């Protein structure tokens, strides 16, 4: 990304020593390269995941089986193409999850030219932290939020009828929730990146808490089924990660202050 020369000799010297000024065409070329590598990794893992789609489905259906009452079949299909299309969707979901460290690495490498040389040492820690948070979000969704959500919704539905859940609907719900939670758990590293690029300031983050609370509640309502349990289960950790981001940014800025003063 293009870097402008801020005022101050130290910053200008940093750019000369290791900075990288890029044109818009360089940006587009870099973006295309990163996207191609990311999609290539997803495609490779998709080819592997698709061959194990049935076993992956058997694993993914466990929360539903535990939420349903005894004697009720877990999944149904209503069309001849349903199972095949679900296999494709499950293969894609698994490939995106498994290849997470690869496309997250490409994401952070795309932003590397926008960082000063002293900040580029954070790239690999960012990749590691992003991967860990992505997988934590998925695990939190599968083992905590999904069972609670299914129990609540099925219990609510059985008050008026018998559950007949199609495999297509269930996998669509899983895909939305798993990828949604994985993405939302990336909030801390994204906020830290924006702060390091001076797009967001620590003061703005601190003063925006009341608006963030509203935004978190809205995002939770969009990314989760319409039940209060799953919405609260997403809203609470999301806001906590926002507060953790503020603490980390404050720590980084304090470490940078003596160097900038020199």
C-alpha positions, 0 to 999 in steps of 0.5 A: 500500500502507498505510504506518504511521507509524514513529517519528521526526519526519522520517519522519512529515513525509515521509508528510505531504508526499507519502506515501499512506495507503490502505485495503484497498479502495483497495489492491484497486481499485489492484490491479484497475486495474493488472491490467486494464492489464497484461492489456489490453497482453498482449491487444493484443500477443497479437492481433499475435503470433498473426498471426506465430505460424508465423514465431515457431515457425520461430525457436523451433525452431532450437535443436532443429534444431541439437541433432538429428542429420542426417536427423531431422525436428525437430517432429511433431504427433499430433492435428488441433488440435495446431498451432492450439493451439500457435499460441495458446500461442506467441502468448501466450508472445510477447505476455507477453515483448513486453509485459514493460515494460508489465506490469512498469511496472504492477507497480512502480506498484502498490508506489509508494504504499508507498514514501516520497517520497525512495524513489519516484525509484527507480520508473523505474530499477526498471522499466528494470532489471526489463525489462532483467533479464527480457529477459536471462533470456530471452536467456540461456535461449534462446541458452545453456541451451536448446541445452545442455539439448537436446543433453544430453537428445537425446544421452541419449535416442538411446542407447535410441531415435529422437527423435520430438518433438512440437510441443506438447511442445517449445513447452510446454518452451520456455514453462516455461523462457523464462518461468521464466528471465525471472522468476528474473532478477527476483530482484535488484530484488524483493529490493531492493524488499523491503529498501526496504520494510523487509520484509527486512533486509540482516543477514537476507540475509547470514545466510541464504546457506546456506538460499538455496543450498538454495533456489536448487538446489530452484528450479533443479530445479523450473524446468528439465528433469531434467538437471544442465546446465540446473539448474546453468546456472540455479542459478549466475546466480541465486545470483550475482544474490542476492550482487549484490542484497546489494551494491546494498542495502548501497550504498543503505542507506549512502546513506540512513544520513546522511539518516536521522541528520539 
